[in-house]
Amino acid sequence: MTKTLTADRLFRGGLFAKRWVAWPFMLLAALLGVTFIMAPLDAEQQSWLAVAGFLLFMVANRIPGRGVTVFLVFLSCLVSLRYIYWRLVETLEFGNFMQTFLGTGLILAEIYAIITMLLAYFQAIWPLDRQPVPMPDDPEEWPVIDVFIPSYNEPLEIVKPAIYGALAIDWPPEKMNVYVLDDGRRDDFRRFCEEIGCGYMIRPDNKGAKAGNINHALTKTNGEFIAIFDCDHVATRAFLQLTVGWLLRDRDLCMVQTPHHFYSPDPFERNLASGQRVPNEGLLFYGMVQQGNDLWNATFFCGSCAVIRREALLEVGGVPTQTVTEDCHCSLKMQRRG
């Protein structure tokens, strides 16, 4: 979701709203953090500090709750910054060219790794696990949805499940229009869509690839919202009822992006002995990265399994065609317009 409803309240409410209480604690925490990072210790003292930090992590990691997660993030940041400070002031030697060249290269790589880690922590510090918003009780109040399934050269047998899944979405039939956007202009696709009562749409050229295909369909339809599915993605029956409620509650919300779940195991699941016991990359991205982005109004469109407000999409000129990552680019343009 590209507009966060609760992030501002999170920082306006509670302790952070009482600045006269918050600022002294924040200043004290900053002073203690700087002292921890810069305090000189001999080898034995440093060893005891490492053991204490490890034990503190082991104990805190068994305590449930997001507050503990935030504490562990700050602990990790302090330890990492103390390490890089020690590297900068105690270990660098510039006696000759090779020492300078190799030592500088290594420290720059370490600084880059720590900056990347800090940015990742900042991005995912408080993921928002949103729950669906109920639809209005009267289906007459539900909006008209246009469902787009773009395709180019995929076999019909691959696309059929996506078409059947879209047609089976639990939504008033008179308020949902499903279209196969066929950039391959194939007769078997056209005949199949006619047989099952699915919309079929082609265009004069293939300019702009998938983005151009969607933009052409925008000019031929008029639903208030657009749902987009890749041609090998099958929607659940409740897809629209679990997503559109957010868009009706908040008129400034331009998009709801949902996770993608894959039937086939990814290369790691297929080749590692752990199999599916270890969460896959998709679960990390949609379960942590995207929900973390949501806190900062920065969740982005992933090209499929999303519902977009037509007004917002038209306001930015449709899906951008200038890049191959048109989905993310589209999100950035909509976010820039607020």
C-alpha positions as a Python dict, from the first residue, in 0.01 Angstrom:
ca = {
    (1, 'M'): (0, 0, 0),
    (2, 'T'): (156, 322, -107),
    (3, 'K'): (1, 551, 149),
    (4, 'T'): (47, 469, 514),
    (5, 'L'): (-251, 533, 737),
    (6, 'T'): (-90, 465, 1073),
    (7, 'A'): (275, 569, 1049),
    (8, 'D'): (213, 932, 1140),
    (9, 'R'): (-7, 830, 1431),
    (10, 'L'): (263, 593, 1548),
    (11, 'F'): (505, 880, 1605),
    (12, 'R'): (248, 1143, 1703),
    (13, 'G'): (94, 927, 1972),
    (14, 'G'): (229, 790, 2296),
    (15, 'L'): (569, 890, 2429),
    (16, 'F'): (682, 1067, 2112),
    (17, 'A'): (393, 1312, 2137),
    (18, 'K'): (525, 1431, 2475),
    (19, 'R'): (845, 1591, 2351),
    (20, 'W'): (941, 1722, 2691),
    (21, 'V'): (967, 1357, 2800),
    (22, 'A'): (1107, 1210, 2479),
    (23, 'W'): (1391, 1447, 2401),
    (24, 'P'): (1586, 1404, 2728),
    (25, 'F'): (1572, 1026, 2691),
    (26, 'M'): (1679, 1048, 2329),
    (27, 'L'): (1969, 1278, 2417),
    (28, 'L'): (2078, 1047, 2699),
    (29, 'A'): (2059, 745, 2468),
    (30, 'A'): (2270, 928, 2208),
    (31, 'L'): (2537, 1015, 2466),
    (32, 'L'): (2549, 658, 2593),
    (33, 'G'): (2570, 531, 2236),
    (34, 'V'): (2861, 760, 2148),
    (35, 'T'): (3038, 659, 2470),
    (36, 'F'): (2991, 291, 2388),
    (37, 'I'): (3123, 338, 2035),
    (38, 'M'): (3431, 544, 2126),
    (39, 'A'): (3531, 409, 2469),
    (40, 'P'): (3889, 266, 2457),
    (41, 'L'): (3916, -91, 2590),
    (42, 'D'): (4206, -329, 2615),
    (43, 'A'): (4186, -680, 2468),
    (44, 'E'): (4053, -843, 2785),
    (45, 'Q'): (3787, -577, 2838),
    (46, 'Q'): (3682, -604, 2475),
    (47, 'S'): (3650, -980, 2513),
    (48, 'W'): (3423, -941, 2813),
    (49, 'L'): (3217, -683, 2622),
    (50, 'A'): (3177, -926, 2332),
    (51, 'V'): (3067, -1206, 2565),
    (52, 'A'): (2820, -975, 2741),
    (53, 'G'): (2678, -857, 2408),
    (54, 'F'): (2637, -1215, 2287),
    (55, 'L'): (2458, -1321, 2607),
    (56, 'L'): (2236, -1013, 2596),
    (57, 'F'): (2139, -1099, 2239),
    (58, 'M'): (2063, -1462, 2327),
    (59, 'V'): (1838, -1359, 2616),
    (60, 'A'): (1659, -1076, 2437),
    (61, 'N'): (1604, -1284, 2124),
    (62, 'R'): (1381, -1521, 2324),
    (63, 'I'): (1145, -1241, 2431),
    (64, 'P'): (854, -1186, 2188),
    (65, 'G'): (744, -843, 2076),
    (66, 'R'): (849, -571, 1836),
    (67, 'G'): (1003, -362, 2111),
    (68, 'V'): (1267, -630, 2163),
    (69, 'T'): (1329, -643, 1788),
    (70, 'V'): (1395, -267, 1787),
    (71, 'F'): (1628, -309, 2084),
    (72, 'L'): (1825, -580, 1902),
    (73, 'V'): (1850, -357, 1595),
    (74, 'F'): (2001, -76, 1803),
    (75, 'L'): (2236, -323, 1973),
    (76, 'S'): (2353, -446, 1635),
    (77, 'C'): (2404, -89, 1515),
    (78, 'L'): (2610, 3, 1821),
    (79, 'V'): (2834, -303, 1790),
    (80, 'S'): (2885, -246, 1418),
    (81, 'L'): (2964, 123, 1460),
    (82, 'R'): (3206, 46, 1743),
    (83, 'Y'): (3383, -201, 1514),
    (84, 'I'): (3413, 45, 1224),
    (85, 'Y'): (3534, 319, 1459),
    (86, 'W'): (3805, 83, 1590),
    (87, 'R'): (3903, -5, 1234),
    (88, 'L'): (3937, 361, 1140),
    (89, 'V'): (4143, 478, 1438),
    (90, 'E'): (4346, 170, 1533),
    (91, 'T'): (4414, -56, 1236),
    (92, 'L'): (4488, 148, 925),
    (93, 'E'): (4852, 164, 809),
    (94, 'F'): (4981, 378, 523),
    (95, 'G'): (5347, 271, 521),
    (96, 'N'): (5362, 186, 152),
    (97, 'F'): (5147, 175, -160),
    (98, 'M'): (5017, -181, -114),
    (99, 'Q'): (4919, -118, 249),
    (100, 'T'): (4739, 199, 149),
    (101, 'F'): (4569, 45, -155),
    (102, 'L'): (4454, -281, 5),
    (103, 'G'): (4378, -134, 349),
    (104, 'T'): (4173, 151, 203),
    (105, 'G'): (3983, -84, -27),
    (106, 'L'): (3894, -316, 259),
    (107, 'I'): (3779, -40, 494),
    (108, 'L'): (3566, 117, 218),
    (109, 'A'): (3402, -222, 157),
    (110, 'E'): (3330, -259, 529),
    (111, 'I'): (3188, 92, 552),
    (112, 'Y'): (2965, 18, 251),
    (113, 'A'): (2841, -305, 413),
    (114, 'I'): (2757, -129, 740),
    (115, 'I'): (2579, 159, 562),
    (116, 'T'): (2375, -97, 367),
    (117, 'M'): (2287, -276, 691),
    (118, 'L'): (2182, 49, 862),
    (119, 'L'): (1961, 144, 566),
    (120, 'A'): (1801, -202, 569),
    (121, 'Y'): (1731, -170, 942),
    (122, 'F'): (1580, 174, 887),
    (123, 'Q'): (1366, 42, 603),
    (124, 'A'): (1222, -254, 794),
    (125, 'I'): (1230, -127, 1153),
    (126, 'W'): (852, -149, 1200),
    (127, 'P'): (669, -348, 929),
    (128, 'L'): (296, -282, 909),
    (129, 'D'): (97, -605, 909),
    (130, 'R'): (-232, -469, 779),
    (131, 'Q'): (-556, -663, 802),
    (132, 'P'): (-829, -645, 533),
    (133, 'V'): (-1090, -371, 561),
    (134, 'P'): (-1449, -502, 527),
    (135, 'M'): (-1644, -408, 218),
    (136, 'P'): (-1976, -220, 248),
    (137, 'D'): (-2266, -447, 338),
    (138, 'D'): (-2460, -349, 24),
    (139, 'P'): (-2290, -484, -293),
    (140, 'E'): (-2458, -202, -487),
    (141, 'E'): (-2203, 30, -326),
    (142, 'W'): (-1909, -175, -452),
    (143, 'P'): (-1709, -14, -735),
    (144, 'V'): (-1661, -136, -1093),
    (145, 'I'): (-1333, -325, -1139),
    (146, 'D'): (-1149, -390, -1465),
    (147, 'V'): (-922, -697, -1444),
    (148, 'F'): (-632, -700, -1691),
    (149, 'I'): (-436, -1014, -1785),
    (150, 'P'): (-154, -908, -2024),
    (151, 'S'): (-1, -1178, -2243),
    (152, 'Y'): (239, -1192, -2537),
    (153, 'N'): (376, -1535, -2634),
    (154, 'E'): (270, -1764, -2349),
    (155, 'P'): (84, -2084, -2446),
    (156, 'L'): (-290, -2085, -2390),
    (157, 'E'): (-259, -2376, -2146),
    (158, 'I'): (-43, -2155, -1923),
    (159, 'V'): (-283, -1860, -1937),
    (160, 'K'): (-609, -2054, -1892),
    (161, 'P'): (-579, -2093, -1511),
    (162, 'A'): (-524, -1717, -1477),
    (163, 'I'): (-834, -1646, -1685),
    (164, 'Y'): (-1049, -1897, -1496),
    (165, 'G'): (-922, -1761, -1164),
    (166, 'A'): (-1008, -1404, -1259),
    (167, 'L'): (-1356, -1496, -1380),
    (168, 'A'): (-1420, -1684, -1054),
    (169, 'I'): (-1340, -1386, -828),
    (170, 'D'): (-1625, -1334, -582),
    (171, 'W'): (-1757, -998, -703),
    (172, 'P'): (-2087, -884, -857),
    (173, 'P'): (-2065, -988, -1227),
    (174, 'E'): (-2209, -660, -1349),
    (175, 'K'): (-1932, -473, -1162),
    (176, 'M'): (-1633, -674, -1286),
    (177, 'N'): (-1489, -692, -1637),
    (178, 'V'): (-1206, -936, -1715),
    (179, 'Y'): (-988, -869, -2020),
    (180, 'V'): (-709, -1069, -2176),
    (181, 'L'): (-470, -815, -2330),
    (182, 'D'): (-320, -1020, -2611),
    (183, 'D'): (-11, -861, -2765),
    (184, 'G'): (40, -1184, -2960),
    (185, 'R'): (-291, -1138, -3148),
    (186, 'R'): (-363, -1512, -3147),
    (187, 'D'): (-679, -1661, -3287),
    (188, 'D'): (-694, -1945, -3034),
    (189, 'F'): (-690, -1691, -2749),
    (190, 'R'): (-969, -1491, -2913),
    (191, 'R'): (-1184, -1801, -2967),
    (192, 'F'): (-1127, -1924, -2613),
    (193, 'C'): (-1225, -1589, -2462),
    (194, 'E'): (-1540, -1578, -2675),
    (195, 'E'): (-1635, -1929, -2563),
    (196, 'I'): (-1607, -1860, -2191),
    (197, 'G'): (-1734, -1501, -2191),
    (198, 'C'): (-1407, -1325, -2116),
    (199, 'G'): (-1311, -990, -2267),
    (200, 'Y'): (-1040, -996, -2533),
    (201, 'M'): (-839, -694, -2643),
    (202, 'I'): (-559, -632, -2892),
    (203, 'R'): (-384, -316, -3012),
    (204, 'P'): (-228, -203, -3341),
    (205, 'D'): (135, -239, -3224),
    (206, 'N'): (345, -366, -2934),
    (207, 'K'): (497, -32, -2839),
    (208, 'G'): (590, -15, -2472),
    (209, 'A'): (557, -392, -2421),
    (210, 'K'): (352, -483, -2112),
    (211, 'A'): (326, -122, -1992),
    (212, 'G'): (203, -8, -2331),
    (213, 'N'): (-44, -296, -2341),
    (214, 'I'): (-194, -189, -2008),
    (215, 'N'): (-201, 178, -2111),
    (216, 'H'): (-392, 91, -2429),
    (217, 'A'): (-649, -104, -2225),
    (218, 'L'): (-691, 199, -1996),
    (219, 'T'): (-821, 399, -2291),
    (220, 'K'): (-1081, 132, -2375),
    (221, 'T'): (-1222, 73, -2025),
    (222, 'N'): (-1372, 288, -1750),
    (223, 'G'): (-1373, 92, -1421),
    (224, 'E'): (-1291, 291, -1108),
    (225, 'F'): (-1015, 45, -1019),
    (226, 'I'): (-777, -171, -1220),
    (227, 'A'): (-665, -518, -1104),
    (228, 'I'): (-360, -651, -1288),
    (229, 'F'): (-245, -1014, -1299),
    (230, 'D'): (45, -1164, -1488),
    (231, 'C'): (-79, -1437, -1719),
    (232, 'D'): (62, -1714, -1496),
    (233, 'H'): (-81, -1575, -1170),
    (234, 'V'): (-411, -1718, -1047),
    (235, 'A'): (-628, -1500, -825),
    (236, 'T'): (-803, -1633, -517),
    (237, 'R'): (-1182, -1597, -508),
    (238, 'A'): (-1168, -1339, -229),
    (239, 'F'): (-892, -1128, -387),
    (240, 'L'): (-1097, -814, -449),
    (241, 'Q'): (-1292, -832, -125),
    (242, 'L'): (-964, -852, 68),
    (243, 'T'): (-807, -553, -106),
    (244, 'V'): (-1061, -299, -232),
    (245, 'G'): (-1185, -215, 119),
    (246, 'W'): (-865, -19, 186),
    (247, 'L'): (-914, 184, -132),
    (248, 'L'): (-1272, 269, -34),
    (249, 'R'): (-1174, 369, 319),
    (250, 'D'): (-898, 607, 210),
    (251, 'R'): (-956, 804, -109),
    (252, 'D'): (-589, 911, -115),
    (253, 'L'): (-472, 551, -136),
    (254, 'C'): (-372, 478, -494),
    (255, 'M'): (-266, 113, -482),
    (256, 'V'): (-286, -209, -283),
    (257, 'Q'): (-11, -460, -366),
    (258, 'T'): (-54, -818, -249),
    (259, 'P'): (207, -1097, -213),
    (260, 'H'): (287, -1344, -488),
    (261, 'H'): (286, -1710, -385),
    (262, 'F'): (458, -1955, -618),
    (263, 'Y'): (358, -2315, -677),
    (264, 'S'): (701, -2427, -796),
    (265, 'P'): (993, -2422, -549),
    (266, 'D'): (1266, -2166, -615),
    (267, 'P'): (1626, -2283, -683),
    (268, 'F'): (1724, -2267, -315),
    (269, 'E'): (1422, -2469, -203),
    (270, 'R'): (1482, -2721, -479),
    (271, 'N'): (1856, -2770, -425),
    (272, 'L'): (1915, -2724, -53),
    (273, 'A'): (1854, -3006, 193),
    (274, 'S'): (1636, -2777, 405),
    (275, 'G'): (1375, -2764, 127),
    (276, 'Q'): (1071, -2559, 218),
    (277, 'R'): (1153, -2544, 590),
    (278, 'V'): (1351, -2225, 522),
    (279, 'P'): (1138, -1924, 412),
    (280, 'N'): (1192, -1839, 46),
    (281, 'E'): (1294, -1508, -104),
    (282, 'G'): (937, -1412, -189),
    (283, 'L'): (830, -1442, 174),
    (284, 'L'): (1119, -1219, 278),
    (285, 'F'): (1031, -953, 22),
    (286, 'Y'): (654, -948, 73),
    (287, 'G'): (663, -1034, 441),
    (288, 'M'): (935, -793, 555),
    (289, 'V'): (1061, -556, 286),
    (290, 'Q'): (725, -446, 146),
    (291, 'Q'): (560, -424, 488),
    (292, 'G'): (861, -225, 610),
    (293, 'N'): (829, 8, 310),
    (294, 'D'): (464, 58, 404),
    (295, 'L'): (563, 248, 719),
    (296, 'W'): (738, 508, 504),
    (297, 'N'): (467, 532, 233),
    (298, 'A'): (711, 357, 1),
    (299, 'T'): (556, 20, -88),
    (300, 'F'): (576, -25, -464),
    (301, 'F'): (385, -190, -744),
    (302, 'C'): (527, -532, -839),
    (303, 'G'): (359, -567, -1178),
    (304, 'S'): (95, -820, -1081),
    (305, 'C'): (-162, -906, -814),
    (306, 'A'): (-233, -541, -737),
    (307, 'V'): (-536, -313, -743),
    (308, 'I'): (-475, 44, -863),
    (309, 'R'): (-703, 345, -858),
    (310, 'R'): (-763, 446, -1221),
    (311, 'E'): (-761, 817, -1135),
    (312, 'A'): (-412, 791, -985),
    (313, 'L'): (-279, 586, -1276),
    (314, 'L'): (-412, 832, -1532),
    (315, 'E'): (-276, 1126, -1334),
    (316, 'V'): (80, 1001, -1385),
    (317, 'G'): (23, 925, -1754),
    (318, 'G'): (-33, 551, -1717),
    (319, 'V'): (233, 286, -1658),
    (320, 'P'): (574, 431, -1761),
    (321, 'T'): (731, 280, -2071),
    (322, 'Q'): (1078, 435, -2035),
    (323, 'T'): (1225, 157, -1819),
    (324, 'V'): (1208, -223, -1792),
    (325, 'T'): (1105, -187, -1426),
    (326, 'E'): (786, -9, -1521),
    (327, 'D'): (599, -133, -1213),
    (328, 'C'): (835, 21, -957),
    (329, 'H'): (869, 334, -1173),
    (330, 'C'): (490, 367, -1176),
    (331, 'S'): (482, 357, -795),
    (332, 'L'): (748, 627, -767),
    (333, 'K'): (556, 855, -1000),
    (334, 'M'): (231, 807, -805),
    (335, 'Q'): (406, 861, -471),
    (336, 'R'): (568, 1178, -604),
    (337, 'R'): (220, 1313, -678),
    (338, 'G'): (105, 1227, -327),
}
